[in-house]
Amino acid sequence: MKKAFLLVSSLIFVSSLSLFSEKNSFLENEAGEFKMTLLLESEHPTIKEYEIEFWKEVENKKSVELPIQKILKPGRNVLVAPPSYHFFRVRAIALWNVRGYFTEFYPIKRYPLEKEAASVKTLDVPRPSPISNLFIKIGNETGKEDLFLASKLFSFKDQMGKQSSIFYRFGKMNWQKWNEEDIQIPEDGEYKLEYYGIDVLGNKEGVKQITFFSDSTPPVSAISFASEQFVHPHFLFVPGDFNLNLLAYDSGSGVDRIFYRVGCELPLRSEWIIFSQSLRLKDIQVPNCKEKIFFEYFARDKIGNSESQNIKEIHLSIVNGN
């Protein structure tokens, strides 16, 4: 389990908004696809992975398009740029699933091999800015930001010497002397922590306090239909013109995204797609599936908690009215 530290006499705020180098080249093949090579920075200790999105058109307020999303590890990556997609953007993801901002949209320039060489481009991508190794900032409904604990276990880091003492309390509880063991937050909720240190000469620093939230509970998602359906514990019967919605609820940090994918047989190996709007049957139909499709989905909250993946079986003979 992850553990983080509180520093007595000061909390460390690590702000990292800097650049990374990305080299971008394309290679056309006979199928009309293009291989894309990205060199993503791998030296920064807080960066866990990168997220790239492919778009057919530049996103705007009227966009209803679902982008193709891929998660990439730091370092060199070779992937295929889909033939019908013309733009891409990238953002960095730090430890504890703190996300930076996306770059602007960049065009995918598809160069014929015999006419022009592949291009190399350097993009500037902001890194996310977690606060020390303990808290994550998340915006709330009022437009302000709340602090969420990155782990249920944390400790104090004594900067006053081995002979000093550290005292702490939650809310109006009695003061406790820290015994140098991990402190565990028992359950989700809001906490007010106060703490101070006393050195070997009896000098006492001022009491510090911080209010934060703990959230280790994943969200819960469900399928919703605009039309009538018959629900079996393992599969669904729905009319051919049905609209499918995915809903999710999270009582802590809030729902970040809902993901889904479809396929003909289990286990599904297709790419996860970010859900953004109601789906029609033709939007999720898989051409090679003759009798049924499997629809898999899950939700993730803003602190990084993901629920277990849900799977529903949809029978196409019933759907198509055959």
Backbone torsions as a table, in degrees:
resi	resn	phi	psi	omega
1	MET	NA	141.0	-178.9
2	LYS	-67.4	146.4	177.2
3	LYS	-133.3	142.6	179.6
4	ALA	-129.4	175.2	-172.5
5	PHE	-128.5	143.4	166.5
6	LEU	-102.2	135.4	179.6
7	LEU	-95.8	124.0	174.5
8	VAL	-73.7	134.8	-177.6
9	SER	86.4	-16.4	172.7
10	SER	-170.6	144.6	170.4
11	LEU	-96.9	133.8	179.2
12	ILE	-83.5	127.4	175.3
13	PHE	-109.6	111.2	-179.0
14	VAL	-94.9	112.4	178.2
15	SER	-109.8	120.0	-178.3
16	SER	-131.6	99.6	174.6
17	LEU	-122.2	95.4	-175.4
18	SER	-144.1	-166.3	-168.0
19	LEU	-113.8	157.7	169.4
20	PHE	-136.7	158.5	-177.5
21	SER	-96.0	133.7	178.4
22	GLU	-130.0	120.1	176.7
23	LYS	-101.4	131.3	-167.0
24	ASN	-127.9	113.0	178.3
25	SER	-135.2	156.5	-174.7
26	PHE	-128.5	144.4	178.3
27	LEU	-132.9	119.1	-177.0
28	GLU	-83.4	139.1	174.8
29	ASN	-118.0	-177.2	-174.5
30	GLU	-66.5	-26.0	-178.3
31	ALA	-82.6	0.1	-179.6
32	GLY	85.2	5.3	178.3
33	GLU	-90.8	163.3	-177.4
34	PHE	-130.7	128.8	175.9
35	LYS	-83.3	133.9	-174.9
36	MET	-118.1	124.4	-179.5
37	THR	-106.1	124.9	178.8
38	LEU	-121.6	130.1	172.6
39	LEU	-104.9	102.2	-174.7
40	LEU	-101.2	136.1	-175.6
41	GLU	-54.6	135.6	-177.4
42	SER	-124.6	2.6	-175.2
43	GLU	-88.4	-24.7	-174.8
44	HIS	-74.0	127.5	-171.6
45	PRO	-69.1	-22.2	-177.2
46	THR	-87.7	-14.8	-176.3
47	ILE	-80.5	122.0	-179.9
48	LYS	-95.4	-42.5	-176.9
49	GLU	-163.9	176.5	178.6
50	TYR	-126.9	151.3	178.6
51	GLU	-117.8	126.1	177.2
52	ILE	-118.5	139.7	177.6
53	GLU	-122.6	133.7	173.0
54	PHE	-102.0	133.2	-178.8
55	TRP	-127.1	145.7	174.3
56	LYS	-75.3	-39.3	177.6
57	GLU	-132.8	162.6	177.1
58	VAL	-67.1	132.1	-177.1
59	GLU	-65.1	139.3	172.4
60	ASN	-143.8	-176.0	-175.2
61	LYS	-63.5	-24.0	-178.4
62	LYS	-95.4	2.4	-175.5
63	SER	-66.8	136.0	173.7
64	VAL	-120.0	5.9	-176.1
65	GLU	-73.8	143.5	171.9
66	LEU	-98.7	118.3	179.8
67	PRO	-74.9	159.3	170.2
68	ILE	-87.5	125.0	-175.1
69	GLN	-113.8	139.7	174.5
70	LYS	-135.1	141.3	175.5
71	ILE	-101.8	127.5	-174.7
72	LEU	-120.2	144.3	174.5
73	LYS	-81.2	152.9	175.7
74	PRO	-58.1	152.1	-178.6
75	GLY	107.4	-158.9	-176.2
76	ARG	-84.6	129.8	179.1
77	ASN	-131.1	136.7	174.5
78	VAL	-118.6	122.4	-179.0
79	LEU	-142.0	167.6	-176.9
80	VAL	-97.1	127.9	171.9
81	ALA	-84.0	120.3	-176.1
82	PRO	-58.0	141.8	-175.0
83	PRO	-57.5	-37.4	-173.9
84	SER	-93.1	5.8	-179.3
85	TYR	-104.8	137.6	-169.7
86	HIS	-119.0	-6.0	-178.1
87	PHE	-139.5	156.6	174.7
88	PHE	-146.3	160.0	173.5
89	ARG	-148.0	161.1	-172.5
90	VAL	-136.2	148.7	168.6
91	ARG	-144.5	157.3	-179.8
92	ALA	-93.7	148.7	176.5
93	ILE	-123.5	124.2	-177.8
94	ALA	-92.2	178.4	173.3
95	LEU	-56.7	154.2	-177.1
96	TRP	64.4	20.0	174.9
97	ASN	61.3	28.8	172.9
98	VAL	-77.5	126.9	-173.9
99	ARG	-104.7	138.8	173.8
100	GLY	-83.4	-167.1	178.6
101	TYR	-93.7	148.5	175.1
102	PHE	-68.9	149.9	169.4
103	THR	-68.5	173.3	169.0
104	GLU	-67.9	169.3	178.1
105	PHE	-76.1	135.4	176.9
106	TYR	-118.7	138.9	-179.9
107	PRO	-72.9	144.8	171.3
108	ILE	-89.8	106.5	-177.8
109	LYS	-90.3	114.0	-174.7
110	ARG	-96.1	96.6	-175.9
111	TYR	-88.3	127.1	169.8
112	PRO	-63.3	134.1	-174.9
113	LEU	-58.7	-36.6	-174.6
114	GLU	-79.6	-10.3	-175.6
115	LYS	-107.3	-35.2	-172.7
116	GLU	-151.2	144.2	-179.8
117	ALA	-77.0	162.9	178.5
118	ALA	-65.0	152.0	-178.3
119	SER	-97.0	159.2	174.1
120	VAL	-128.5	128.5	-175.8
121	LYS	-136.0	143.4	174.8
122	THR	-107.7	124.9	-179.3
123	LEU	-110.8	147.9	176.1
124	ASP	-99.6	119.3	-178.0
125	VAL	-123.8	122.0	-179.7
126	PRO	-69.9	140.1	174.2
127	ARG	-84.3	150.3	173.7
128	PRO	-69.2	158.7	-174.7
129	SER	-122.8	82.7	173.6
130	PRO	-70.1	154.7	177.4
131	ILE	-92.0	114.1	-176.4
132	SER	47.9	-148.7	177.3
133	ASN	-110.7	22.6	-171.3
134	LEU	-121.4	-40.5	-172.9
135	PHE	-121.2	154.2	174.7
136	ILE	-123.9	132.5	177.3
137	LYS	-86.0	130.4	177.9
138	ILE	-135.0	128.8	179.2
139	GLY	-66.5	144.3	178.8
140	ASN	-111.9	-175.3	-174.5
141	GLU	-68.1	-20.8	-178.7
142	THR	-86.1	-3.3	-177.7
143	GLY	91.5	-4.4	177.6
144	LYS	-94.3	-178.9	-177.8
145	GLU	-119.6	136.2	174.9
146	ASP	-102.7	153.7	175.1
147	LEU	-97.2	127.9	176.9
148	PHE	-115.4	135.9	178.9
149	LEU	-70.4	131.7	-178.1
150	ALA	-77.1	-18.6	-179.0
151	SER	-149.8	150.4	177.3
152	LYS	-75.7	-13.3	177.2
153	LEU	-107.3	132.9	172.9
154	PHE	-149.8	164.2	179.7
155	SER	-138.0	166.0	170.9
156	PHE	-93.0	144.6	175.1
157	LYS	-109.7	113.0	-172.6
158	ASP	-79.8	117.5	176.6
159	GLN	-103.8	9.3	-173.9
160	MET	-107.5	2.0	179.4
161	GLY	109.5	156.9	-174.4
162	LYS	-66.6	-23.7	-177.6
163	GLN	-89.5	1.9	-179.2
164	SER	-81.3	168.4	179.4
165	SER	-126.4	146.0	179.8
166	ILE	-122.2	132.7	-179.9
167	PHE	-121.7	147.1	-178.7
168	TYR	-151.8	162.4	173.1
169	ARG	-157.5	157.0	174.0
170	PHE	-107.7	126.4	179.2
171	GLY	60.0	-130.3	-177.6
172	LYS	-100.5	17.3	178.9
173	MET	-68.0	167.3	177.2
174	ASN	-69.6	149.6	176.7
175	TRP	-64.9	138.9	178.1
176	GLN	-123.2	144.9	175.0
177	LYS	-86.2	129.1	179.7
178	TRP	-69.2	128.1	-177.3
179	ASN	-98.1	18.6	177.7
180	GLU	68.6	16.5	173.6
181	GLU	-104.5	161.0	179.4
182	ASP	-61.0	141.0	175.0
183	ILE	-100.6	127.8	-177.1
184	GLN	-110.1	129.1	174.6
185	ILE	-78.2	122.1	-170.4
186	PRO	-71.2	-34.8	-174.5
187	GLU	-155.6	168.3	179.3
188	ASP	-67.4	150.8	177.7
189	GLY	147.6	-171.2	-179.5
190	GLU	-98.2	137.9	-177.9
191	TYR	-133.8	143.4	171.5
192	LYS	-115.0	115.5	-177.4
193	LEU	-107.8	131.0	173.4
194	GLU	-119.8	144.5	-179.3
195	TYR	-159.4	156.8	176.6
196	TYR	-158.6	166.1	178.8
197	GLY	-124.2	153.2	175.4
198	ILE	-127.7	124.9	-177.9
199	ASP	-82.8	-178.4	-173.9
200	VAL	-65.5	-22.3	179.2
201	LEU	-90.7	0.2	179.2
202	GLY	89.9	6.7	177.2
203	ASN	-73.2	126.8	-176.4
204	LYS	-108.0	129.1	175.7
205	GLU	-82.5	164.6	179.1
206	GLY	-65.7	150.7	179.8
207	VAL	-70.9	130.3	175.8
208	LYS	-105.9	149.7	178.3
209	GLN	-140.8	151.7	179.2
210	ILE	-150.9	137.7	177.7
211	THR	-108.0	131.4	-177.1
212	PHE	-146.9	170.7	177.5
213	PHE	-118.1	148.2	173.2
214	SER	-113.0	133.3	-178.7
215	ASP	-145.2	106.5	176.3
216	SER	-121.4	8.7	-177.8
217	THR	-96.4	124.5	179.5
218	PRO	-71.6	159.5	176.5
219	PRO	-71.0	171.5	177.3
220	VAL	-123.2	128.2	-179.6
221	SER	-117.0	161.9	-179.2
222	ALA	-154.9	157.1	174.6
223	ILE	-90.3	137.0	176.6
224	SER	-127.3	141.5	-178.8
225	PHE	-120.5	145.1	176.6
226	ALA	-83.6	-8.4	-179.5
227	SER	-128.7	171.5	-178.3
228	GLU	-70.6	151.6	178.8
229	GLN	-154.6	158.5	173.6
230	PHE	-104.4	123.8	-175.5
231	VAL	-107.4	123.0	174.2
232	HIS	-103.9	154.6	179.1
233	PRO	-53.6	-25.9	-174.7
234	HIS	-120.2	-15.2	-179.7
235	PHE	-150.4	172.6	-174.2
236	LEU	-124.3	144.6	168.4
237	PHE	-114.4	120.3	-176.9
238	VAL	-138.5	156.0	177.6
239	PRO	-70.7	162.2	-173.9
240	GLY	-67.5	-24.3	-178.1
241	ASP	-101.8	26.3	-174.6
242	PHE	-71.4	151.3	171.0
243	ASN	-111.0	131.3	-176.6
244	LEU	-110.9	131.3	176.0
245	ASN	-120.3	147.9	172.8
246	LEU	-112.6	127.1	-179.6
247	LEU	-118.1	150.4	178.3
248	ALA	-146.5	150.5	179.4
249	TYR	-135.2	139.2	176.1
250	ASP	-143.6	125.7	-174.9
251	SER	-86.3	-5.4	-176.8
252	GLY	-103.5	-103.7	-176.3
253	SER	-75.0	-14.2	179.5
254	GLY	99.4	157.7	-178.6
255	VAL	-73.5	131.5	175.9
256	ASP	-90.6	-62.3	-178.7
257	ARG	-149.7	158.4	172.4
258	ILE	-116.0	134.8	-178.4
259	PHE	-117.1	149.0	175.0
260	TYR	-146.7	162.7	172.6
261	ARG	-158.1	160.6	-177.3
262	VAL	-133.8	160.8	178.3
263	GLY	-173.2	173.1	-176.6
264	CYS	-86.6	-28.4	-176.3
265	GLU	-148.1	157.9	179.5
266	LEU	-93.1	148.6	-3.8
267	PRO	-77.8	145.0	179.2
268	LEU	-71.2	140.1	-178.9
269	ARG	-124.7	7.8	-179.8
270	SER	-75.6	165.9	-179.8
271	GLU	-70.7	145.2	174.7
272	TRP	-73.4	140.8	179.5
273	ILE	-117.0	140.0	178.1
274	ILE	-79.9	124.5	179.6
275	PHE	-77.6	132.6	179.7
276	SER	-134.6	-19.0	-178.3
277	GLN	-157.7	169.3	-179.4
278	SER	-55.9	140.1	-177.5
279	LEU	-108.2	137.7	171.8
280	ARG	-97.1	163.4	-177.5
281	LEU	-55.7	-43.5	-177.0
282	LYS	-67.2	-20.5	177.8
283	ASP	-73.3	-25.8	-177.3
284	ILE	-114.8	0.8	179.7
285	GLN	-63.7	135.8	175.6
286	VAL	-106.8	120.7	-172.3
287	PRO	-55.1	-36.7	-175.0
288	ASN	-83.2	-6.9	-179.7
289	CYS	-84.1	118.9	-175.3
290	LYS	-93.6	-39.1	-173.1
291	GLU	-113.4	-31.3	-175.5
292	LYS	-158.7	161.9	171.9
293	ILE	-129.1	154.1	174.3
294	PHE	-106.4	130.9	-178.4
295	PHE	-114.7	116.9	-175.7
296	GLU	-115.9	139.5	-176.7
297	TYR	-155.0	157.1	174.2
298	PHE	-161.4	163.0	179.1
299	ALA	-118.8	154.2	177.7
300	ARG	-131.2	138.1	179.1
301	ASP	-90.9	178.1	-172.4
302	LYS	-74.0	-14.4	177.6
303	ILE	-91.9	-8.7	177.9
304	GLY	105.9	2.2	177.4
305	ASN	-75.5	127.3	179.1
306	SER	-114.9	137.7	177.0
307	GLU	-78.7	166.6	175.6
308	SER	-65.9	148.7	-176.7
309	GLN	-72.8	134.5	178.7
310	ASN	-100.3	141.2	180.0
311	ILE	-128.8	130.0	173.6
312	LYS	-123.2	144.0	179.8
313	GLU	-105.1	124.4	-179.3
314	ILE	-113.1	121.2	-178.5
315	HIS	-85.9	118.9	-173.9
316	LEU	-73.2	-28.1	178.9
317	SER	-63.6	-36.3	177.8
318	ILE	-74.8	-43.2	-178.6
319	VAL	-59.2	-44.0	-175.5
320	ASN	-83.8	-1.9	177.8
321	GLY	76.6	21.0	-179.1
322	ASN	-89.0	NA	NA
